[in-house]
Amino acid sequence: MSGKILEIDDITVSFGGFKALNHLNFSLEPGELRVIIGPNGAGKTTFLDIITGKTKPTEGTVIFKGKNLRPYSEHQIARMGIGRKFQTPRVYLNLSPRENLQLACNRTKDVLPTLFKSPPTAERRTISGLLETIGLSHKADMKANLLSHGEKQWLEIGMLVAQSPDLLLVDEPVAGLTDEETERTGELLTSLAESHSIIVIEHDMEFVRQIAQGQVTVLHQGSVLCEGAFDQVQSDPRVIEVYLGSSEESEPDHHAPAKAAPPVDTPLAIPD
């Protein structure tokens, strides 16, 4: 075994002749926080889909903790230790943050017993710790629909952590957030990286600068264009060209079109 927590080997995903991923190779070390950027159509969504089992590769393999994920369903892969946070928060709006975390901690139990029976002492401590980690202790018992967009993002991240995953996949966590919420989200992910492996898909380059601890990976046309430190990637001529020239290609189930890119003589700012 290589010791990598995640290895993606020569992955291709074809949709009716369109290659959303094209002989892509990628690896992640245990405990690493990796940010992945790329223009619309680069393959970022499909990249997460093949890790979670939502999409099966046309060619190639995805290895998680030494195990080939191809035979397994999304549900089975999640139980192996992969948690995914989508761009739009998926929380129970009519329940409180505390109740949301209770349910996340008890995925194998029925909803009603979980909510109406007092949780064990160890579980209460876990939930209290998570509420503190995500900054929602003071709003623990209010309805989640009263939380701000950023607070809902933090709650969903907390719900993922409650399931004890080894790998967190986080898709555009600061879209629509205020500057203060964006900074706090960065602090939260950096803190979680001390005990988890994390992959973050992001467009906001100031946020990428905040959280990038090592390599940043740039995807383009379904392949890895380059990898390196944030400053190295941001000034790479290939990356600048990709963003200035993008994005006529498209990818199934992707986000809004990119905005116009800046002039060449200004620092690269990834469109959102």
CORQUIWO-V950198 format. One record per backbone hydrogen bond with DSSP energy under -0.5 kcal/mol. NH is the residue of the N-H (numbers start at 1). CO is the residue of the C=O. If there is no record, write none. Layout:
# CORQUIWO-V950198
NH&CO  NH&CO
This chain:
# CORQUIWO-V950198
5&28  6&28  7&63  8&26  9&7  9&61  10&8  11&24  12&59  13&21  15&18  16&14  18&15  20&13  20&18  21&13  22&222  24&11  26&8  28&6  30&3  32&29  34&32  34&198  35&215  36&200  37&217  42&39  47&43  48&44  49&45  50&46  51&47  52&48  53&49  54&49  55&49  58&12  59&12  61&9  63&7  64&62  64&67  65&5  67&64  69&62  72&69  77&73  78&74  79&75  80&76  81&77  81&78  82&77  82&78  83&81  83&167  85&169  86&84  89&87  91&89  93&91  95&92  97&139  97&142  98&140  100&96  101&97  102&98  103&99  104&100  105&101  106&102  106&103  107&104  109&106  114&110  115&111  116&112  117&113  124&120  125&121  126&122  127&123  128&124  129&125  130&126  131&127  132&128  133&129  134&130  135&132  136&131  137&131  139&136  140&137  142&139  144&95  145&93  146&143  147&144  152&148  153&149  154&150  155&151  156&152  157&153  158&154  159&155  160&156  161&157  162&158  163&159  163&160  164&161  165&160  166&81  167&81  168&197  169&83  170&168  170&199  171&85  171&169  172&170  172&201  175&172  177&174  182&178  183&179  184&180  185&181  186&182  187&183  188&184  189&185  190&186  191&187  192&188  193&189  194&191  195&192  196&192  197&166  198&32  199&168  200&34  201&170  202&36  202&200  205&203  208&204  209&205  210&206  211&207  212&208  213&33  213&211  216&228  217&35  218&226  219&37  219&217  220&223  222&42  223&220  225&218  225&223  226&218  228&216  233&229  234&230  235&231  236&233  240&236  241&237  242&238  243&239  244&240  245&241  246&242  254&251  266&263
